[in-house]
Amino acid sequence: MKYAIRYDTTLFVREAIRAVYSTLFIAGVLVLVVILLFLQNFRGMLVPATTVPVTIIGAFIAMAGLGFTVNLMTLFA
């Protein structure tokens, strides 16, 4: 018995996950810079700096619970 993989989707999924990580990092840095720019207070920036990652983690947990995949998430983006 012999099989052949005609179309390998792991390359696309791996690159999509890498793009999601980089986009989240860039967006987080930009959000913190804008908050610091408008509040002009480092202590005032600490609360959003700790709540934003918690919110993102919660959103990913909810998406995993609802059966979202990376392919579906990139379609929504």
MMTF fields as JSON, N, C-alpha, C and O atoms, coordinates in Angstrom:
{
  "mmtfVersion": "1.0.0",
  "mmtfProducer": "UNKNOWN",
  "numBonds": 307,
  "numAtoms": 308,
  "numGroups": 77,
  "numChains": 1,
  "numModels": 1,
  "chainsPerModel": [1],
  "groupsPerChain": [77],
  "chainIdList": ["A"],
  "bondAtomList": [4, 2, 8, 6, 12, 10, 16, 14, 20, 18, 24, 22, 28, 26, 32, 30, 36, 34, 40, 38, 44, 42, 48, 46, 52, 50, 56, 54, 60, 58, 64, 62, 68, 66, 72, 70, 76, 74, 80, 78, 84, 82, 88, 86, 92, 90, 96, 94, 100, 98, 104, 102, 108, 106, 112, 110, 116, 114, 120, 118, 124, 122, 128, 126, 132, 130, 136, 134, 140, 138, 144, 142, 148, 146, 152, 150, 156, 154, 160, 158, 164, 162, 168, 166, 172, 170, 176, 174, 180, 178, 184, 182, 188, 186, 192, 190, 196, 194, 200, 198, 204, 202, 208, 206, 212, 210, 216, 214, 220, 218, 224, 222, 228, 226, 232, 230, 236, 234, 240, 238, 244, 242, 248, 246, 252, 250, 256, 254, 260, 258, 264, 262, 268, 266, 272, 270, 276, 274, 280, 278, 284, 282, 288, 286, 292, 290, 296, 294, 300, 298, 304, 302],
  "bondOrderList": [1, 1, 1, 1, 1, 1, 1, 1, 1, 1, 1, 1, 1, 1, 1, 1, 1, 1, 1, 1, 1, 1, 1, 1, 1, 1, 1, 1, 1, 1, 1, 1, 1, 1, 1, 1, 1, 1, 1, 1, 1, 1, 1, 1, 1, 1, 1, 1, 1, 1, 1, 1, 1, 1, 1, 1, 1, 1, 1, 1, 1, 1, 1, 1, 1, 1, 1, 1, 1, 1, 1, 1, 1, 1, 1, 1],
  "groupList": [{"groupName": "MET", "atomNameList": ["N", "CA", "C", "O"], "elementList": ["N", "C", "C", "O"], "formalChargeList": [0, 0, 0, 0], "bondAtomList": [1, 0, 2, 1, 3, 2], "bondOrderList": [1, 1, 2], "singleLetterCode": "M", "chemCompType": "L-PEPTIDE LINKING"}, {"groupName": "LYS", "atomNameList": ["N", "CA", "C", "O"], "elementList": ["N", "C", "C", "O"], "formalChargeList": [0, 0, 0, 0], "bondAtomList": [1, 0, 2, 1, 3, 2], "bondOrderList": [1, 1, 2], "singleLetterCode": "K", "chemCompType": "L-PEPTIDE LINKING"}, {"groupName": "TYR", "atomNameList": ["N", "CA", "C", "O"], "elementList": ["N", "C", "C", "O"], "formalChargeList": [0, 0, 0, 0], "bondAtomList": [1, 0, 2, 1, 3, 2], "bondOrderList": [1, 1, 2], "singleLetterCode": "Y", "chemCompType": "L-PEPTIDE LINKING"}, {"groupName": "ALA", "atomNameList": ["N", "CA", "C", "O"], "elementList": ["N", "C", "C", "O"], "formalChargeList": [0, 0, 0, 0], "bondAtomList": [1, 0, 2, 1, 3, 2], "bondOrderList": [1, 1, 2], "singleLetterCode": "A", "chemCompType": "L-PEPTIDE LINKING"}, {"groupName": "ILE", "atomNameList": ["N", "CA", "C", "O"], "elementList": ["N", "C", "C", "O"], "formalChargeList": [0, 0, 0, 0], "bondAtomList": [1, 0, 2, 1, 3, 2], "bondOrderList": [1, 1, 2], "singleLetterCode": "I", "chemCompType": "L-PEPTIDE LINKING"}, {"groupName": "ARG", "atomNameList": ["N", "CA", "C", "O"], "elementList": ["N", "C", "C", "O"], "formalChargeList": [0, 0, 0, 0], "bondAtomList": [1, 0, 2, 1, 3, 2], "bondOrderList": [1, 1, 2], "singleLetterCode": "R", "chemCompType": "L-PEPTIDE LINKING"}, {"groupName": "ASP", "atomNameList": ["N", "CA", "C", "O"], "elementList": ["N", "C", "C", "O"], "formalChargeList": [0, 0, 0, 0], "bondAtomList": [1, 0, 2, 1, 3, 2], "bondOrderList": [1, 1, 2], "singleLetterCode": "D", "chemCompType": "L-PEPTIDE LINKING"}, {"groupName": "THR", "atomNameList": ["N", "CA", "C", "O"], "elementList": ["N", "C", "C", "O"], "formalChargeList": [0, 0, 0, 0], "bondAtomList": [1, 0, 2, 1, 3, 2], "bondOrderList": [1, 1, 2], "singleLetterCode": "T", "chemCompType": "L-PEPTIDE LINKING"}, {"groupName": "LEU", "atomNameList": ["N", "CA", "C", "O"], "elementList": ["N", "C", "C", "O"], "formalChargeList": [0, 0, 0, 0], "bondAtomList": [1, 0, 2, 1, 3, 2], "bondOrderList": [1, 1, 2], "singleLetterCode": "L", "chemCompType": "L-PEPTIDE LINKING"}, {"groupName": "PHE", "atomNameList": ["N", "CA", "C", "O"], "elementList": ["N", "C", "C", "O"], "formalChargeList": [0, 0, 0, 0], "bondAtomList": [1, 0, 2, 1, 3, 2], "bondOrderList": [1, 1, 2], "singleLetterCode": "F", "chemCompType": "L-PEPTIDE LINKING"}, {"groupName": "VAL", "atomNameList": ["N", "CA", "C", "O"], "elementList": ["N", "C", "C", "O"], "formalChargeList": [0, 0, 0, 0], "bondAtomList": [1, 0, 2, 1, 3, 2], "bondOrderList": [1, 1, 2], "singleLetterCode": "V", "chemCompType": "L-PEPTIDE LINKING"}, {"groupName": "GLU", "atomNameList": ["N", "CA", "C", "O"], "elementList": ["N", "C", "C", "O"], "formalChargeList": [0, 0, 0, 0], "bondAtomList": [1, 0, 2, 1, 3, 2], "bondOrderList": [1, 1, 2], "singleLetterCode": "E", "chemCompType": "L-PEPTIDE LINKING"}, {"groupName": "SER", "atomNameList": ["N", "CA", "C", "O"], "elementList": ["N", "C", "C", "O"], "formalChargeList": [0, 0, 0, 0], "bondAtomList": [1, 0, 2, 1, 3, 2], "bondOrderList": [1, 1, 2], "singleLetterCode": "S", "chemCompType": "L-PEPTIDE LINKING"}, {"groupName": "GLY", "atomNameList": ["N", "CA", "C", "O"], "elementList": ["N", "C", "C", "O"], "formalChargeList": [0, 0, 0, 0], "bondAtomList": [1, 0, 2, 1, 3, 2], "bondOrderList": [1, 1, 2], "singleLetterCode": "G", "chemCompType": "PEPTIDE LINKING"}, {"groupName": "GLN", "atomNameList": ["N", "CA", "C", "O"], "elementList": ["N", "C", "C", "O"], "formalChargeList": [0, 0, 0, 0], "bondAtomList": [1, 0, 2, 1, 3, 2], "bondOrderList": [1, 1, 2], "singleLetterCode": "Q", "chemCompType": "L-PEPTIDE LINKING"}, {"groupName": "ASN", "atomNameList": ["N", "CA", "C", "O"], "elementList": ["N", "C", "C", "O"], "formalChargeList": [0, 0, 0, 0], "bondAtomList": [1, 0, 2, 1, 3, 2], "bondOrderList": [1, 1, 2], "singleLetterCode": "N", "chemCompType": "L-PEPTIDE LINKING"}, {"groupName": "PRO", "atomNameList": ["N", "CA", "C", "O"], "elementList": ["N", "C", "C", "O"], "formalChargeList": [0, 0, 0, 0], "bondAtomList": [1, 0, 2, 1, 3, 2], "bondOrderList": [1, 1, 2], "singleLetterCode": "P", "chemCompType": "L-PEPTIDE LINKING"}],
  "groupTypeList": [0, 1, 2, 3, 4, 5, 2, 6, 7, 7, 8, 9, 10, 5, 11, 3, 4, 5, 3, 10, 2, 12, 7, 8, 9, 4, 3, 13, 10, 8, 10, 8, 10, 10, 4, 8, 8, 9, 8, 14, 15, 9, 5, 13, 0, 8, 10, 16, 3, 7, 7, 10, 16, 10, 7, 4, 4, 13, 3, 9, 4, 3, 0, 3, 13, 8, 13, 9, 7, 10, 15, 8, 0, 7, 8, 9, 3],
  "groupIdList": [1, 2, 3, 4, 5, 6, 7, 8, 9, 10, 11, 12, 13, 14, 15, 16, 17, 18, 19, 20, 21, 22, 23, 24, 25, 26, 27, 28, 29, 30, 31, 32, 33, 34, 35, 36, 37, 38, 39, 40, 41, 42, 43, 44, 45, 46, 47, 48, 49, 50, 51, 52, 53, 54, 55, 56, 57, 58, 59, 60, 61, 62, 63, 64, 65, 66, 67, 68, 69, 70, 71, 72, 73, 74, 75, 76, 77],
  "secStructList": [7, 7, 7, 7, 7, 1, 7, 7, 7, 2, 2, 2, 2, 2, 2, 2, 2, 2, 2, 2, 2, 2, 2, 2, 2, 2, 2, 2, 2, 2, 2, 2, 2, 2, 2, 2, 2, 2, 2, 7, 7, 2, 2, 2, 2, 2, 2, 2, 2, 2, 2, 2, 2, 2, 2, 2, 2, 2, 2, 2, 2, 2, 2, 2, 2, 6, 6, 7, 7, 2, 2, 2, 2, 2, 2, 2, 7],
  "xCoordList": [0.842, 0.0, 0.896, 1.894, 0.523, 1.309, 0.378, -0.724, 0.817, 0.008, 0.91, 2.12, 0.296, 1.033, 0.22, -1.003, 0.91, 0.254, 0.278, 1.336, -0.896, -0.992, -0.874, -0.222, -1.507, -1.529, -1.262, -2.07, -0.156, 0.239, -0.207, 0.337, -1.195, -1.712, -0.938, -1.177, -0.024, 0.703, 1.575, 1.809, 2.055, 2.864, 2.035, 2.488, 0.811, -0.071, -0.457, -0.445, -0.795, -1.226, -0.071, -0.271, 1.105, 2.273, 2.555, 2.847, 2.475, 2.721, 1.597, 1.857, 0.359, -0.766, -0.635, -0.92, -0.215, -0.032, 1.118, 1.033, 2.169, 3.288, 2.829, 3.249, 1.978, 1.463, 0.547, 0.551, -0.231, -1.097, -0.251, -0.57, 0.816, 1.695, 2.316, 2.32, 2.836, 3.484, 2.472, 2.784, 1.275, 0.239, -0.191, -0.379, -0.352, -0.72, 0.367, 0.062, 1.618, 2.715, 2.755, 2.876, 2.654, 2.691, 1.495, 1.644, 0.315, -0.881, -0.759, -1.154, -0.217, -0.042, 0.904, 0.632, 2.001, 2.96, 2.327, 2.496, 1.602, 0.958, -0.096, -0.212, -0.859, -1.875, -1.215, -1.681, -0.148, 0.532, 1.169, 1.182, 1.691, 2.267, 1.182, 1.393, 0.03, -1.061, -1.592, -1.877, -1.728, -2.188, -1.195, -1.595, 0.086, 1.108, 1.111, 1.33, 0.876, 0.848, -0.3, -0.12, -1.483, -2.64, -2.672, -3.04, -2.299, -2.319, -1.098, -1.17, 0.022, 1.299, 1.664, 2.207, 1.342, 1.623, 1.916, 1.087, 3.107, 3.483, 2.64, 2.29, 2.305, 1.489, 0.079, -0.531, -0.442, -1.763, -1.773, -2.826, -0.625, -0.528, -0.451, -0.712, -0.104, 0.079, -1.222, -1.208, -2.331, -3.61, -4.008, -4.296, -4.039, -4.337, -3.278, -3.588, -2.024, -0.963, -1.167, -0.72, -1.829, -2.084, -3.434, -3.6, -4.398, -5.727, -5.854, -6.627, -5.13, -5.236, -4.788, -5.497, -3.66, -3.292, -4.296, -4.557, -4.858, -5.853, -7.087, -7.659, -7.501, -8.661, -8.391, -9.266, -7.199, -6.857, -6.825, -7.311, -6.255, -6.223, -7.641, -7.947, -8.511, -9.91, -10.624, -11.439, -10.324, -10.942, -10.499, -11.31, -9.217, -8.735, -9.329, -9.611, -9.522, -10.154, -11.597, -12.056, -12.315, -13.699, -13.758, -14.64, -12.822, -12.805, -12.498, -13.067, -11.603, -11.302, -12.512, -12.789, -13.234, -14.424, -15.539, -16.33, -15.603, -16.633, -16.21, -16.989, -14.993, -14.545, -13.916, -13.847, -13.457, -12.807, -11.435, -10.765, -11.027, -9.705, -8.922, -9.471, -7.641, -6.818, -7.313, -7.298, -7.746, -8.258, -9.494, -9.618, -10.39, -11.6, -11.27, -11.884, -10.315, -9.927, -9.297, -9.556, -8.481, -7.903, -8.962, -8.829, -10.002, -11.094, -11.847, -12.265, -12.025, -12.69, -11.825, -12.354, -10.517, -9.621, -9.716, -9.04],
  "yCoordList": [-1.163, 0.0, 1.236, 1.296, 2.218, 3.426, 4.626, 4.568, 5.699, 6.918, 8.12, 8.083, 9.16, 10.38, 11.583, 11.618, 12.542, 13.773, 14.745, 15.208, 15.037, 15.913, 17.384, 18.159, 17.764, 19.167, 19.221, 18.724, 19.81, 19.864, 21.197, 22.246, 21.156, 22.389, 22.814, 23.9, 21.99, 22.357, 23.586, 24.334, 23.806, 24.991, 26.254, 27.221, 26.25, 27.399, 27.63, 28.77, 26.584, 26.726, 27.23, 28.094, 26.719, 27.166, 28.639, 29.383, 29.069, 30.477, 31.367, 32.494, 30.885, 31.66, 31.858, 32.945, 30.84, 30.964, 31.92, 32.715, 31.851, 32.79, 34.224, 35.138, 34.429, 35.769, 36.26, 37.447, 35.364, 35.747, 36.192, 37.198, 35.474, 35.861, 37.228, 38.073, 37.449, 38.74, 39.879, 40.974, 39.645, 40.679, 41.016, 42.189, 40.011, 40.265, 41.045, 41.947, 40.715, 41.435, 42.896, 43.795, 43.13, 44.497, 45.291, 46.449, 44.688, 45.388, 45.712, 46.797, 44.785, 45.039, 46.203, 47.05, 46.25, 47.347, 48.674, 49.683, 48.674, 49.913, 50.392, 51.593, 49.475, 49.854, 50.482, 51.505, 49.884, 50.432, 51.79, 52.664, 51.969, 53.269, 54.337, 55.453, 54.016, 54.988, 55.316, 56.478, 54.323, 54.572, 55.46, 56.398, 55.174, 55.994, 57.403, 58.365, 57.538, 58.854, 59.699, 60.887, 59.102, 59.881, 60.075, 61.154, 59.064, 59.216, 59.95, 60.628, 59.816, 60.412, 60.057, 60.869, 58.802, 58.325, 56.825, 56.046, 56.439, 55.031, 54.162, 53.041, 54.652, 53.869, 53.669, 52.628, 54.64, 54.491, 53.486, 52.95, 53.231, 52.279, 50.842, 49.911, 50.642, 49.288, 48.493, 47.285, 49.132, 48.408, 47.859, 46.666, 48.674, 48.088, 47.094, 46.151, 47.304, 46.388, 44.995, 44.008, 44.904, 43.59, 43.021, 41.801, 43.868, 43.348, 42.942, 42.038, 43.575, 43.243, 41.803, 41.102, 41.327, 39.918, 38.929, 37.885, 39.248, 38.362, 38.284, 37.208, 39.409, 39.437, 38.652, 37.934, 38.784, 38.06, 36.557, 35.777, 36.146, 34.722, 34.193, 33.094, 34.96, 34.557, 34.44, 33.537, 35.352, 35.286, 34.034, 33.391, 33.682, 32.477, 31.215, 30.248, 31.219, 30.069, 29.923, 28.812, 31.046, 30.999, 30.533, 29.756, 31.001, 30.582, 29.099, 28.417, 28.59, 27.158, 26.354, 25.281, 26.869, 26.175, 26.14, 25.198, 27.164, 27.215, 26.505, 26.42, 26.001, 25.22, 26.04, 25.572, 27.248, 28.058, 27.468, 26.936, 27.56, 27.115, 28.319, 29.411, 28.112, 29.2, 29.606, 30.79, 28.655, 28.967, 29.863, 30.828, 29.55, 30.352, 31.729, 32.719, 31.799, 33.098, 33.998, 35.201, 33.433, 34.254, 34.694, 35.752, 33.902, 34.325, 35.508, 36.408, 35.522, 36.642, 37.892, 39.003, 37.736, 38.894, 39.64, 40.652],
  "zCoordList": [0.0, 0.0, 0.0, 0.718, -0.815, -0.968, -0.964, -1.509, -0.356, -0.378, -0.68, -0.461, -1.179, -1.508, -1.033, -1.164, -0.493, -0.046, -1.218, -1.643, -1.724, -2.902, -2.528, -3.228, -1.422, -1.021, 0.476, 1.26, 0.884, 2.284, 2.881, 2.537, 3.777, 4.374, 5.614, 6.143, 6.084, 7.297, 7.098, 8.047, 5.896, 5.632, 5.8, 6.412, 5.254, 5.383, 6.833, 7.297, 7.55, 8.946, 9.801, 10.655, 9.593, 10.358, 10.099, 11.036, 8.857, 8.522, 9.052, 9.476, 9.036, 9.561, 11.069, 11.573, 11.785, 13.229, 13.531, 14.467, 12.76, 12.935, 12.684, 13.394, 11.69, 11.406, 12.521, 12.848, 13.104, 14.226, 15.408, 16.041, 15.722, 16.825, 16.588, 17.483, 15.4, 15.135, 15.137, 15.606, 14.625, 14.628, 16.042, 16.365, 16.89, 18.283, 19.006, 19.786, 18.763, 19.41, 18.967, 19.798, 17.666, 17.148, 17.652, 18.042, 17.651, 18.134, 19.619, 20.044, 20.416, 21.846, 22.101, 22.952, 21.375, 21.541, 21.133, 21.818, 20.022, 19.578, 20.565, 20.811, 21.129, 22.121, 23.338, 23.84, 23.808, 24.981, 24.693, 25.559, 23.497, 23.13, 23.071, 23.545, 22.499, 22.414, 23.806, 24.097, 24.658, 26.021, 26.759, 27.45, 26.621, 27.262, 26.692, 27.428, 25.409, 24.772, 25.299, 25.566, 25.455, 25.893, 27.406, 27.871, 28.185, 29.641, 30.168, 31.193, 29.473, 29.862, 31.297, 32.047, 31.656, 32.991, 32.897, 32.428, 33.349, 33.245, 34.159, 33.789, 35.341, 36.27, 35.733, 35.974, 35.017, 34.414, 33.274, 32.926, 32.7, 31.599, 32.107, 31.344, 33.364, 33.88, 33.935, 33.697, 34.241, 34.311, 32.945, 32.847, 31.875, 30.557, 30.091, 29.364, 30.51, 30.092, 30.678, 30.093, 31.814, 32.403, 32.001, 31.977, 31.687, 31.348, 29.884, 29.567, 29.005, 27.578, 27.29, 26.568, 27.81, 27.551, 28.137, 27.539, 29.298, 29.894, 29.012, 28.839, 28.456, 27.565, 26.281, 25.799, 25.734, 24.504, 24.762, 23.943, 25.899, 26.238, 26.402, 25.939, 27.055, 27.204, 25.872, 25.678, 24.946, 23.624, 22.876, 22.209, 22.981, 22.317, 22.938, 22.229, 24.26, 24.909, 24.44, 24.172, 24.341, 23.853, 22.403, 22.04, 21.567, 20.169, 20.048, 19.195, 20.893, 20.865, 21.328, 20.791, 22.322, 22.803, 21.771, 21.738, 20.929, 19.887, 18.605, 17.655, 18.574, 17.42, 16.303, 15.167, 16.597, 15.577, 15.261, 16.147, 14.024, 13.608, 13.112, 12.964, 12.858, 12.335, 10.95, 10.613, 10.155, 8.822, 8.912, 8.158, 9.816, 9.973, 10.517, 10.118, 11.417, 11.987, 10.916, 10.896, 10.036, 8.981, 7.975, 7.36, 7.805, 6.926, 7.536, 6.807, 8.846, 9.508, 9.498, 9.494, 9.495, 9.526, 8.212, 8.026]
}
